[in-house]
Amino acid sequence: MKSLGSRATGARLERMKASPRWGGEAFRNMHPILPGLRDPAAPMPTLTEFLCGEKLAPAQPLPSLNPLEAWQRKPRSGLRVTWLGHSTVLIEIDGVRVLTDPVWGTRASPLRLAGPKRFQPVPVELRSMPSVDAVIVSHDHYDHLDYPTIRALAKSDVPFVTSLGVGAHLEGWGVPTERITELDWWETHELPKSGVRVTAAPSQHFSGRTLGTRNATLWSSFVLRSERHIVFFSGDTGLTTEYGDIRRRLGPFDLVMLEIGGWNPAWGDMHLGPRNALKALELLGSATFLPVHWATFNLGMHPWDQPAEDLFTLASATGARLAMPRLGEPVEPTLASGRPDPWWRAISGTIETLGAEAAEGKLSTAIPWPID
């Protein structure tokens, strides 16, 4: 099945093995994830909770904007971001457009009829997207590296910047080798004729599209730097002291994008969640914080809006500057007020489609264990 991806071989594999992050058979985190990918002190969620939990998805479509008209105007500050759902963000930085973890597929799964299903459409169709100067792929999990989206982008001339080993998947899906740049942590690639540099930085996570390929490719955060602005994108990560090093070596940042959703106490420290996201922000410095990795797929047992609500409440006590736009709503972080409108509170009710799909046998791959 092509959507499972490809294993690295030859010169690509040799370069991976030369990385300080390679641990003999696979990549490893800078510090061991404690207490591991599974926290034995926290109760594991049941299959019923995973499939039929309360408010796993909104009862109606979330408010969203079509950003195409706004994108035709240059940002006043030179820096503008448009969150398109989950971890897909269009970054406009001093005339350069960069798209992060593009996912337009209907499921975070290798299968077309099974696996976590998108409950919120992307505000703009992929074929209507403006041309971009680069695509960043942080790691190879299904909700960040999407087979149908990559197959579509492979037909364009857009270059990809990604973590070590992920290029094997991209090549297998039709992206020419010369359009792929793979980075180890702290390595930098300058986008041609742009003046924008992309640097891969540490994160604390894992990788793999099958159980047999766990940690066979690297996972990274990324920093974009132009002459006037610096942006941090977390990819997927748990809380790590490396954020302090990232700030010292690559900051200070105008914008920090950190994941807040799809987490559970039983899964160990490999996702942030709202509380740890604010701790990570403190380590990264006082920048405007745009939360990502929520409001698109149900990848945890928490209500769909809990990450946003918890972050909004906790940030009130810390004084963090938040940017929490509606999907498709362009925002200039250096001009944002820092106190967003909690638009998600207007959505009420629950949806039980996950339980219904399970009853119909359409979620055969869903298990109470992190897939992301």
Helices and strands as residue ranges (DSSP letters): G 2-4, H 10-17, H 47-52, H 68-71, E 79-85, E 88-93, E 96-100, G 126-128, E 134-137, H 147-153, E 160-163, H 167-172, G 177-179, E 180-183, E 188-190, E 197-201, G 211-213, E 221-225, E 230-233, H 242-250, E 255-259, G 265-267, H 273-284, E 288-292, H 306-318, G 333-335, G 343-346, H 353-359
